[in-house]
Amino acid sequence: MDAAAVTSEQRWLTWARRQAAAYLAAAGWGDDDGWAASAVAAARVVLCFLAMTVTTAVWAVVLLLLLPWPSERIRQSNIYGHFTGRMLLWILGNPIKVEGLEHLKTRGIFVCNHASPMDIFLVMWLAPTGTVGIAKKEIIWYPLFGQLYALANHLRIDRSNSAAAIASMKKVARKVVNNNLSLILFPEGTRSRDGRLLPFKKGFVHAALQTRLPIIPIVVTGTHLAWRINSVRVRPAPLTIKILPPVSTDGWEESRINEYVEKVRSLYVDNLPDSYKPLDALAARTKAD
């Protein structure tokens, strides 16, 4: 082999190593936990996907048989969530501590901060029977999960603009009241990339004004460390779920929506560790000190 060919091969190998290292870094491999731990973690994620595929297929058949009975489809989807959510969390193996379970017995609007796919498993597991989720209308296009979500008679809103979102939320509220349901949603409207609390959207307050249901905050920590964005591995970080006492919405007025949004968000700021608090809250505390 001539020198030019050797040089070309070396360059190719160098490039290939860089590409592999970049891929593995993105996947969360090759860090301080070692390759064996990474392989086990990746296997857990694959097993989660397979297990969820099986339970979703089974419940899809059940929901199809229940098409004439919308309320029963909601109840069955909650049972699916209790079973599948807890099973997935068990497979992933993270230690979980839950406080305030007694507050789940209250019918209301459950709101939860969102920083990881694991938050979805948690709310699936914890949501009481008779609870509907609310998501953007585009969820219908998510493979497997989106179709089951629609089949289960859960709710979707149009977030294309403010007026459409408010109109959708009023329609959601009517369905919740007429069917004696609870509601669960992520008030940030999107997933936090670093675990810090994001600003809250106003949708949950609009729902509260229409239904007069209490708001029940669910404060979650640890999930963004356990399953990081753009990673295929789950780390054994401990998860903490703290369910706060219901916040009464009796007497709330539409003219004070922004005040109510911040009132509920402040409960999260008070109950989250500093590493999860929004930077503006930390800056305000430092200034006050």
Salt bridges, closest charged atoms under 4 A:
ASP31 OD1 - ARG233 NH1 3.10
ASP31 OD2 - ARG235 NH2 3.25
ASP33 OD2 - ARG233 NH2 3.47
GLU72 OE2 - ARG75 NH2 2.97
GLU99 OE2 - LYS97 NZ 3.62
GLU102 OE2 - HIS103 NE2 3.62
ASP119 OD2 - HIS114 ND1 3.01
ASP158 OD1 - LYS137 NZ 3.79
GLU259 OE2 - ARG256 NH2 2.60
GLU262 OE1 - ARG265 NH1 3.96
ASP274 OD2 - ARG285 NH2 2.90
